[in-house]
Amino acid sequence: MEIRDTRSTSRVSALRRTDALSRAAATSADAGVARPLDPVEITGIPEAEQTPRVRQAMMALLAEIDQLRRDLTDARGRIDFLERLADEDPLIPIANRRAFLREVTRMIGFGQRYGTPASIVYIDVDRLKAINDAYGHAAGDAALMLVSRTLVEQVRNTDVVARLGGDEFGVLMVQADRATAETKAGQLADAIRQKPLSWQGRALALDIAYGVHCFAGNDNAGDALEAADQAMYARKRERTTAAAS
């Protein structure tokens, strides 16, 4: 006749149920749901049959599990915040240079695989230094924010707008060849000219210079951005020469 240690079996079963419920608690934390943990569900022992010592131990375990779940949720929230902070411009709530280059790299890989073109529009805000000197840096910041809002409003949700530094912005246009990007860049410049900055009762005119570079998997991100930057400076020189003549 086989003799079984029922107490040992009961303890093993309870531990298995505890482990399973702990995983369920973590899953509920992932989903943002804080489901109360039930000692009866964990142990399988009716509450009336639990000794005070078992009850006390189970309540301590539940408290530890609940605290672990709270700590996990808090840690994930902080990680999400730090990731957003690392990818977002400190002044304007759009992508920064780091995030922009990562998206360009991703689109280069997409182009290498499918042969799909994408384009970078490199933008420089004209006369920002004059605005800063005449009206203060708060006015200059307001001008940058107005430009960024206009760019975001004028492009597709699939495109990426970023502040690359200082008075420079970038627009990554997915599935856009050079002709399409040149046309859109001209429309962006028109839209910015049509929205002067209202500052202290004055309407401050804004304008941009831009350059376009199209790629389909033949660049790296840094080279693509540099090519668009050089195209922007070439356009600036053309405008200066035309104005002087």
C-alpha positions as protocol buffer text, in pm:
chain_id: "A"
residue {
  index: 1
  type: MET
  ca { x: 0 y: 0 z: 0 }
}
residue {
  index: 2
  type: GLU
  ca { x: 145 y: 339 z: -106 }
}
residue {
  index: 3
  type: ILE
  ca { x: 162 y: 607 z: 161 }
}
residue {
  index: 4
  type: ARG
  ca { x: 166 y: 968 z: 44 }
}
residue {
  index: 5
  type: ASP
  ca { x: 271 y: 1274 z: 238 }
}
residue {
  index: 6
  type: THR
  ca { x: -42 y: 1480 z: 182 }
}
residue {
  index: 7
  type: ARG
  ca { x: 108 y: 1780 z: 357 }
}
residue {
  index: 8
  type: SER
  ca { x: 401 y: 1784 z: 114 }
}
residue {
  index: 9
  type: THR
  ca { x: 167 y: 1745 z: -183 }
}
residue {
  index: 10
  type: SER
  ca { x: -51 y: 2027 z: -52 }
}
residue {
  index: 11
  type: ARG
  ca { x: 250 y: 2255 z: -11 }
}
residue {
  index: 12
  type: VAL
  ca { x: 372 y: 2182 z: -366 }
}
residue {
  index: 13
  type: SER
  ca { x: 25 y: 2249 z: -505 }
}
residue {
  index: 14
  type: ALA
  ca { x: 4 y: 2574 z: -313 }
}
residue {
  index: 15
  type: LEU
  ca { x: 343 y: 2685 z: -440 }
}
residue {
  index: 16
  type: ARG
  ca { x: 245 y: 2606 z: -797 }
}
residue {
  index: 17
  type: ARG
  ca { x: -74 y: 2805 z: -760 }
}
residue {
  index: 18
  type: THR
  ca { x: 120 y: 3091 z: -606 }
}
residue {
  index: 19
  type: ASP
  ca { x: 368 y: 3094 z: -894 }
}
residue {
  index: 20
  type: ALA
  ca { x: 89 y: 3084 z: -1151 }
}
residue {
  index: 21
  type: LEU
  ca { x: -93 y: 3369 z: -984 }
}
residue {
  index: 22
  type: SER
  ca { x: 227 y: 3572 z: -960 }
}
residue {
  index: 23
  type: ARG
  ca { x: 262 y: 3542 z: -1337 }
}
residue {
  index: 24
  type: ALA
  ca { x: -101 y: 3646 z: -1373 }
}
residue {
  index: 25
  type: ALA
  ca { x: -31 y: 3946 z: -1153 }
}
residue {
  index: 26
  type: ALA
  ca { x: 258 y: 4047 z: -1377 }
}
residue {
  index: 27
  type: THR
  ca { x: 37 y: 4004 z: -1682 }
}
residue {
  index: 28
  type: SER
  ca { x: -231 y: 4223 z: -1531 }
}
residue {
  index: 29
  type: ALA
  ca { x: 33 y: 4487 z: -1461 }
}
residue {
  index: 30
  type: ASP
  ca { x: 134 y: 4474 z: -1827 }
}
residue {
  index: 31
  type: ALA
  ca { x: -226 y: 4545 z: -1921 }
}
residue {
  index: 32
  type: GLY
  ca { x: -258 y: 4821 z: -1663 }
}
residue {
  index: 33
  type: VAL
  ca { x: -507 y: 4616 z: -1458 }
}
residue {
  index: 34
  type: ALA
  ca { x: -450 y: 4576 z: -1084 }
}
residue {
  index: 35
  type: ARG
  ca { x: -655 y: 4264 z: -1006 }
}
residue {
  index: 36
  type: PRO
  ca { x: -685 y: 4194 z: -632 }
}
residue {
  index: 37
  type: LEU
  ca { x: -511 y: 3873 z: -526 }
}
residue {
  index: 38
  type: ASP
  ca { x: -720 y: 3624 z: -333 }
}
residue {
  index: 39
  type: PRO
  ca { x: -554 y: 3401 z: -68 }
}
residue {
  index: 40
  type: VAL
  ca { x: -819 y: 3134 z: -116 }
}
residue {
  index: 41
  type: GLU
  ca { x: -748 y: 3128 z: -491 }
}
residue {
  index: 42
  type: ILE
  ca { x: -375 y: 3094 z: -424 }
}
residue {
  index: 43
  type: THR
  ca { x: -389 y: 2817 z: -166 }
}
residue {
  index: 44
  type: GLY
  ca { x: -704 y: 2638 z: -267 }
}
residue {
  index: 45
  type: ILE
  ca { x: -785 y: 2620 z: 104 }
}
residue {
  index: 46
  type: PRO
  ca { x: -1116 y: 2769 z: 220 }
}
residue {
  index: 47
  type: GLU
  ca { x: -1064 y: 3069 z: 444 }
}
residue {
  index: 48
  type: ALA
  ca { x: -1237 y: 2898 z: 735 }
}
residue {
  index: 49
  type: GLU
  ca { x: -980 y: 2617 z: 723 }
}
residue {
  index: 50
  type: GLN
  ca { x: -670 y: 2839 z: 716 }
}
residue {
  index: 51
  type: THR
  ca { x: -474 y: 2865 z: 1039 }
}
residue {
  index: 52
  type: PRO
  ca { x: -379 y: 3215 z: 1162 }
}
residue {
  index: 53
  type: ARG
  ca { x: -13 y: 3147 z: 1081 }
}
residue {
  index: 54
  type: VAL
  ca { x: -92 y: 3038 z: 723 }
}
residue {
  index: 55
  type: ARG
  ca { x: -321 y: 3335 z: 682 }
}
residue {
  index: 56
  type: GLN
  ca { x: -52 y: 3573 z: 806 }
}
residue {
  index: 57
  type: ALA
  ca { x: 211 y: 3423 z: 573 }
}
residue {
  index: 58
  type: MET
  ca { x: -20 y: 3443 z: 275 }
}
residue {
  index: 59
  type: MET
  ca { x: -109 y: 3806 z: 344 }
}
residue {
  index: 60
  type: ALA
  ca { x: 263 y: 3891 z: 364 }
}
residue {
  index: 61
  type: LEU
  ca { x: 319 y: 3713 z: 31 }
}
residue {
  index: 62
  type: LEU
  ca { x: 30 y: 3900 z: -128 }
}
residue {
  index: 63
  type: ALA
  ca { x: 171 y: 4231 z: -7 }
}
residue {
  index: 64
  type: GLU
  ca { x: 511 y: 4149 z: -159 }
}
residue {
  index: 65
  type: ILE
  ca { x: 355 y: 4048 z: -491 }
}
residue {
  index: 66
  type: ASP
  ca { x: 145 y: 4365 z: -500 }
}
residue {
  index: 67
  type: GLN
  ca { x: 449 y: 4582 z: -425 }
}
residue {
  index: 68
  type: LEU
  ca { x: 649 y: 4404 z: -694 }
}
residue {
  index: 69
  type: ARG
  ca { x: 372 y: 4471 z: -943 }
}
residue {
  index: 70
  type: ARG
  ca { x: 364 y: 4840 z: -848 }
}
residue {
  index: 71
  type: ASP
  ca { x: 743 y: 4866 z: -876 }
}
residue {
  index: 72
  type: LEU
  ca { x: 734 y: 4700 z: -1219 }
}
residue {
  index: 73
  type: THR
  ca { x: 466 y: 4938 z: -1346 }
}
residue {
  index: 74
  type: ASP
  ca { x: 657 y: 5239 z: -1213 }
}
residue {
  index: 75
  type: ALA
  ca { x: 986 y: 5122 z: -1366 }
}
residue {
  index: 76
  type: ARG
  ca { x: 825 y: 5070 z: -1706 }
}
residue {
  index: 77
  type: GLY
  ca { x: 671 y: 5416 z: -1689 }
}
residue {
  index: 78
  type: ARG
  ca { x: 1010 y: 5570 z: -1616 }
}
residue {
  index: 79
  type: ILE
  ca { x: 1173 y: 5374 z: -1900 }
}
residue {
  index: 80
  type: ASP
  ca { x: 905 y: 5494 z: -2143 }
}
residue {
  index: 81
  type: PHE
  ca { x: 958 y: 5853 z: -2025 }
}
residue {
  index: 82
  type: LEU
  ca { x: 1336 y: 5831 z: -2065 }
}
residue {
  index: 83
  type: GLU
  ca { x: 1301 y: 5681 z: -2413 }
}
residue {
  index: 84
  type: ARG
  ca { x: 1073 y: 5966 z: -2518 }
}
residue {
  index: 85
  type: LEU
  ca { x: 1310 y: 6217 z: -2361 }
}
residue {
  index: 86
  type: ALA
  ca { x: 1606 y: 6071 z: -2551 }
}
residue {
  index: 87
  type: ASP
  ca { x: 1423 y: 6102 z: -2884 }
}
residue {
  index: 88
  type: GLU
  ca { x: 1251 y: 6439 z: -2836 }
}
residue {
  index: 89
  type: ASP
  ca { x: 1385 y: 6790 z: -2885 }
}
residue {
  index: 90
  type: PRO
  ca { x: 1420 y: 6971 z: -2549 }
}
residue {
  index: 91
  type: LEU
  ca { x: 1234 y: 7282 z: -2674 }
}
residue {
  index: 92
  type: ILE
  ca { x: 980 y: 7155 z: -2924 }
}
residue {
  index: 93
  type: PRO
  ca { x: 775 y: 6833 z: -2893 }
}
residue {
  index: 94
  type: ILE
  ca { x: 908 y: 6679 z: -3214 }
}
residue {
  index: 95
  type: ALA
  ca { x: 1187 y: 6433 z: -3289 }
}
residue {
  index: 96
  type: ASN
  ca { x: 1548 y: 6533 z: -3232 }
}
residue {
  index: 97
  type: ARG
  ca { x: 1851 y: 6465 z: -3453 }
}
residue {
  index: 98
  type: ARG
  ca { x: 1915 y: 6125 z: -3292 }
}
residue {
  index: 99
  type: ALA
  ca { x: 1564 y: 6000 z: -3363 }
}
residue {
  index: 100
  type: PHE
  ca { x: 1568 y: 6149 z: -3713 }
}
residue {
  index: 101
  type: LEU
  ca { x: 1889 y: 5969 z: -3809 }
}
residue {
  index: 102
  type: ARG
  ca { x: 1747 y: 5644 z: -3678 }
}
residue {
  index: 103
  type: GLU
  ca { x: 1439 y: 5685 z: -3899 }
}
residue {
  index: 104
  type: VAL
  ca { x: 1656 y: 5771 z: -4199 }
}
residue {
  index: 105
  type: THR
  ca { x: 1857 y: 5454 z: -4137 }
}
residue {
  index: 106
  type: ARG
  ca { x: 1535 y: 5254 z: -4124 }
}
residue {
  index: 107
  type: MET
  ca { x: 1415 y: 5403 z: -4452 }
}
residue {
  index: 108
  type: ILE
  ca { x: 1752 y: 5333 z: -4617 }
}
residue {
  index: 109
  type: GLY
  ca { x: 1711 y: 4968 z: -4521 }
}
residue {
  index: 110
  type: PHE
  ca { x: 1358 y: 4972 z: -4660 }
}
residue {
  index: 111
  type: GLY
  ca { x: 1488 y: 5121 z: -4983 }
}
residue {
  index: 112
  type: GLN
  ca { x: 1760 y: 4860 z: -5011 }
}
residue {
  index: 113
  type: ARG
  ca { x: 1503 y: 4584 z: -4984 }
}
residue {
  index: 114
  type: TYR
  ca { x: 1222 y: 4725 z: -5197 }
}
residue {
  index: 115
  type: GLY
  ca { x: 1388 y: 4994 z: -5410 }
}
residue {
  index: 116
  type: THR
  ca { x: 1147 y: 5253 z: -5274 }
}
residue {
  index: 117
  type: PRO
  ca { x: 1278 y: 5612 z: -5277 }
}
residue {
  index: 118
  type: ALA
  ca { x: 1262 y: 5849 z: -4981 }
}
residue {
  index: 119
  type: SER
  ca { x: 1377 y: 6207 z: -4948 }
}
residue {
  index: 120
  type: ILE
  ca { x: 1516 y: 6442 z: -4686 }
}
residue {
  index: 121
  type: VAL
  ca { x: 1423 y: 6808 z: -4686 }
}
residue {
  index: 122
  type: TYR
  ca { x: 1685 y: 7002 z: -4488 }
}
residue {
  index: 123
  type: ILE
  ca { x: 1545 y: 7336 z: -4364 }
}
residue {
  index: 124
  type: ASP
  ca { x: 1714 y: 7645 z: -4224 }
}
residue {
  index: 125
  type: VAL
  ca { x: 1501 y: 7923 z: -4071 }
}
residue {
  index: 126
  type: ASP
  ca { x: 1605 y: 8260 z: -4213 }
}
residue {
  index: 127
  type: ARG
  ca { x: 1666 y: 8567 z: -3998 }
}
residue {
  index: 128
  type: LEU
  ca { x: 1623 y: 8387 z: -3667 }
}
residue {
  index: 129
  type: LYS
  ca { x: 1930 y: 8561 z: -3524 }
}
residue {
  index: 130
  type: ALA
  ca { x: 1780 y: 8899 z: -3616 }
}
residue {
  index: 131
  type: ILE
  ca { x: 1461 y: 8808 z: -3431 }
}
residue {
  index: 132
  type: ASN
  ca { x: 1659 y: 8697 z: -3126 }
}
residue {
  index: 133
  type: ASP
  ca { x: 1863 y: 9018 z: -3129 }
}
residue {
  index: 134
  type: ALA
  ca { x: 1566 y: 9249 z: -3176 }
}
residue {
  index: 135
  type: TYR
  ca { x: 1301 y: 9081 z: -2959 }
}
residue {
  index: 136
  type: GLY
  ca { x: 1483 y: 8835 z: -2734 }
}
residue {
  index: 137
  type: HIS
  ca { x: 1525 y: 8460 z: -2734 }
}
residue {
  index: 138
  type: ALA
  ca { x: 1165 y: 8403 z: -2625 }
}
residue {
  index: 139
  type: ALA
  ca { x: 1057 y: 8543 z: -2961 }
}
residue {
  index: 140
  type: GLY
  ca { x: 1309 y: 8323 z: -3137 }
}
residue {
  index: 141
  type: ASP
  ca { x: 1178 y: 8016 z: -2954 }
}
residue {
  index: 142
  type: ALA
  ca { x: 823 y: 8110 z: -3050 }
}
residue {
  index: 143
  type: ALA
  ca { x: 933 y: 8137 z: -3413 }
}
residue {
  index: 144
  type: LEU
  ca { x: 1088 y: 7790 z: -3400 }
}
residue {
  index: 145
  type: MET
  ca { x: 772 y: 7645 z: -3249 }
}
residue {
  index: 146
  type: LEU
  ca { x: 557 y: 7811 z: -3515 }
}
residue {
  index: 147
  type: VAL
  ca { x: 778 y: 7670 z: -3791 }
}
residue {
  index: 148
  type: SER
  ca { x: 764 y: 7321 z: -3638 }
}
residue {
  index: 149
  type: ARG
  ca { x: 383 y: 7330 z: -3608 }
}
residue {
  index: 150
  type: THR
  ca { x: 351 y: 7443 z: -3968 }
}
residue {
  index: 151
  type: LEU
  ca { x: 579 y: 7165 z: -4090 }
}
residue {
  index: 152
  type: VAL
  ca { x: 389 y: 6899 z: -3894 }
}
residue {
  index: 153
  type: GLU
  ca { x: 54 y: 7028 z: -4023 }
}
residue {
  index: 154
  type: GLN
  ca { x: 172 y: 7025 z: -4385 }
}
residue {
  index: 155
  type: VAL
  ca { x: 321 y: 6675 z: -4411 }
}
residue {
  index: 156
  type: ARG
  ca { x: 176 y: 6326 z: -4393 }
}
residue {
  index: 157
  type: ASN
  ca { x: 149 y: 6128 z: -4072 }
}
residue {
  index: 158
  type: THR
  ca { x: 401 y: 5882 z: -4216 }
}
residue {
  index: 159
  type: ASP
  ca { x: 663 y: 6155 z: -4263 }
}
residue {
  index: 160
  type: VAL
  ca { x: 901 y: 6256 z: -3984 }
}
residue {
  index: 161
  type: VAL
  ca { x: 965 y: 6615 z: -3875 }
}
residue {
  index: 162
  type: ALA
  ca { x: 1265 y: 6681 z: -3651 }
}
residue {
  index: 163
  type: ARG
  ca { x: 1466 y: 6968 z: -3514 }
}
residue {
  index: 164
  type: LEU
  ca { x: 1824 y: 6898 z: -3610 }
}
residue {
  index: 165
  type: GLY
  ca { x: 1974 y: 7173 z: -3397 }
}
residue {
  index: 166
  type: GLY
  ca { x: 1956 y: 7552 z: -3362 }
}
residue {
  index: 167
  type: ASP
  ca { x: 1740 y: 7690 z: -3642 }
}
residue {
  index: 168
  type: GLU
  ca { x: 1758 y: 7378 z: -3859 }
}
residue {
  index: 169
  type: PHE
  ca { x: 1484 y: 7122 z: -3922 }
}
residue {
  index: 170
  type: GLY
  ca { x: 1459 y: 6804 z: -4121 }
}
residue {
  index: 171
  type: VAL
  ca { x: 1163 y: 6637 z: -4291 }
}
residue {
  index: 172
  type: LEU
  ca { x: 1191 y: 6273 z: -4391 }
}
residue {
  index: 173
  type: MET
  ca { x: 943 y: 6207 z: -4669 }
}
residue {
  index: 174
  type: VAL
  ca { x: 875 y: 5837 z: -4719 }
}
residue {
  index: 175
  type: GLN
  ca { x: 806 y: 5702 z: -5068 }
}
residue {
  index: 176
  type: ALA
  ca { x: 888 y: 6038 z: -5223 }
}
residue {
  index: 177
  type: ASP
  ca { x: 1118 y: 6085 z: -5520 }
}
residue {
  index: 178
  type: ARG
  ca { x: 1318 y: 6403 z: -5575 }
}
residue {
  index: 179
  type: ALA
  ca { x: 1053 y: 6579 z: -5784 }
}
residue {
  index: 180
  type: THR
  ca { x: 783 y: 6507 z: -5526 }
}
residue {
  index: 181
  type: ALA
  ca { x: 1006 y: 6625 z: -5242 }
}
residue {
  index: 182
  type: GLU
  ca { x: 1107 y: 6945 z: -5426 }
}
residue {
  index: 183
  type: THR
  ca { x: 742 y: 7028 z: -5487 }
}
residue {
  index: 184
  type: LYS
  ca { x: 649 y: 6965 z: -5126 }
}
residue {
  index: 185
  type: ALA
  ca { x: 947 y: 7163 z: -4996 }
}
residue {
  index: 186
  type: GLY
  ca { x: 831 y: 7463 z: -5198 }
}
residue {
  index: 187
  type: GLN
  ca { x: 483 y: 7425 z: -5050 }
}
residue {
  index: 188
  type: LEU
  ca { x: 631 y: 7414 z: -4700 }
}
residue {
  index: 189
  type: ALA
  ca { x: 821 y: 7737 z: -4765 }
}
residue {
  index: 190
  type: ASP
  ca { x: 503 y: 7904 z: -4892 }
}
residue {
  index: 191
  type: ALA
  ca { x: 306 y: 7789 z: -4587 }
}
residue {
  index: 192
  type: ILE
  ca { x: 568 y: 7933 z: -4351 }
}
residue {
  index: 193
  type: ARG
  ca { x: 577 y: 8266 z: -4535 }
}
residue {
  index: 194
  type: GLN
  ca { x: 199 y: 8288 z: -4503 }
}
residue {
  index: 195
  type: LYS
  ca { x: 214 y: 8249 z: -4122 }
}
residue {
  index: 196
  type: PRO
  ca { x: 402 y: 8543 z: -3971 }
}
residue {
  index: 197
  type: LEU
  ca { x: 478 y: 8526 z: -3601 }
}
residue {
  index: 198
  type: SER
  ca { x: 256 y: 8751 z: -3392 }
}
residue {
  index: 199
  type: TRP
  ca { x: 482 y: 8898 z: -3123 }
}
residue {
  index: 200
  type: GLN
  ca { x: 407 y: 9196 z: -2899 }
}
residue {
  index: 201
  type: GLY
  ca { x: 163 y: 9341 z: -3147 }
}
residue {
  index: 202
  type: ARG
  ca { x: 397 y: 9292 z: -3442 }
}
residue {
  index: 203
  type: ALA
  ca { x: 377 y: 9045 z: -3730 }
}
residue {
  index: 204
  type: LEU
  ca { x: 727 y: 8903 z: -3778 }
}
residue {
  index: 205
  type: ALA
  ca { x: 773 y: 8752 z: -4124 }
}
residue {
  index: 206
  type: LEU
  ca { x: 934 y: 8408 z: -4137 }
}
residue {
  index: 207
  type: ASP
  ca { x: 1105 y: 8234 z: -4426 }
}
residue {
  index: 208
  type: ILE
  ca { x: 1316 y: 7924 z: -4481 }
}
residue {
  index: 209
  type: ALA
  ca { x: 1589 y: 7795 z: -4708 }
}
residue {
  index: 210
  type: TYR
  ca { x: 1575 y: 7427 z: -4796 }
}
residue {
  index: 211
  type: GLY
  ca { x: 1765 y: 7155 z: -4975 }
}
residue {
  index: 212
  type: VAL
  ca { x: 1647 y: 6814 z: -5093 }
}
residue {
  index: 213
  type: HIS
  ca { x: 1828 y: 6482 z: -5117 }
}
residue {
  index: 214
  type: CYS
  ca { x: 1661 y: 6167 z: -5248 }
}
residue {
  index: 215
  type: PHE
  ca { x: 1787 y: 5817 z: -5169 }
}
residue {
  index: 216
  type: ALA
  ca { x: 1681 y: 5458 z: -5224 }
}
residue {
  index: 217
  type: GLY
  ca { x: 1919 y: 5257 z: -5010 }
}
residue {
  index: 218
  type: ASN
  ca { x: 2242 y: 5396 z: -5155 }
}
residue {
  index: 219
  type: ASP
  ca { x: 2352 y: 5614 z: -4861 }
}
residue {
  index: 220
  type: ASN
  ca { x: 2413 y: 5587 z: -4495 }
}
residue {
  index: 221
  type: ALA
  ca { x: 2210 y: 5818 z: -4271 }
}
residue {
  index: 222
  type: GLY
  ca { x: 2491 y: 6065 z: -4205 }
}
residue {
  index: 223
  type: ASP
  ca { x: 2582 y: 6099 z: -4573 }
}
residue {
  index: 224
  type: ALA
  ca { x: 2216 y: 6144 z: -4672 }
}
residue {
  index: 225
  type: LEU
  ca { x: 2167 y: 6420 z: -4416 }
}
residue {
  index: 226
  type: GLU
  ca { x: 2491 y: 6590 z: -4520 }
}
residue {
  index: 227
  type: ALA
  ca { x: 2387 y: 6582 z: -4886 }
}
residue {
  index: 228
  type: ALA
  ca { x: 2055 y: 6749 z: -4801 }
}
residue {
  index: 229
  type: ASP
  ca { x: 2241 y: 7007 z: -4589 }
}
residue {
  index: 230
  type: GLN
  ca { x: 2476 y: 7089 z: -4876 }
}
residue {
  index: 231
  type: ALA
  ca { x: 2181 y: 7122 z: -5114 }
}
residue {
  index: 232
  type: MET
  ca { x: 2026 y: 7372 z: -4871 }
}
residue {
  index: 233
  type: TYR
  ca { x: 2344 y: 7583 z: -4859 }
}
residue {
  index: 234
  type: ALA
  ca { x: 2370 y: 7574 z: -5238 }
}
residue {
  index: 235
  type: ARG
  ca { x: 2014 y: 7709 z: -5262 }
}
residue {
  index: 236
  type: LYS
  ca { x: 2100 y: 7981 z: -5009 }
}
residue {
  index: 237
  type: ARG
  ca { x: 2399 y: 8089 z: -5215 }
}
residue {
  index: 238
  type: GLU
  ca { x: 2185 y: 8102 z: -5528 }
}
residue {
  index: 239
  type: ARG
  ca { x: 1931 y: 8322 z: -5351 }
}
residue {
  index: 240
  type: THR
  ca { x: 2204 y: 8554 z: -5221 }
}
residue {
  index: 241
  type: THR
  ca { x: 2359 y: 8585 z: -5566 }
}
residue {
  index: 242
  type: ALA
  ca { x: 2021 y: 8653 z: -5726 }
}
residue {
  index: 243
  type: ALA
  ca { x: 1938 y: 8919 z: -5465 }
}
residue {
  index: 244
  type: ALA
  ca { x: 2273 y: 9092 z: -5519 }
}
residue {
  index: 245
  type: SER
  ca { x: 2242 y: 9105 z: -5897 }
}
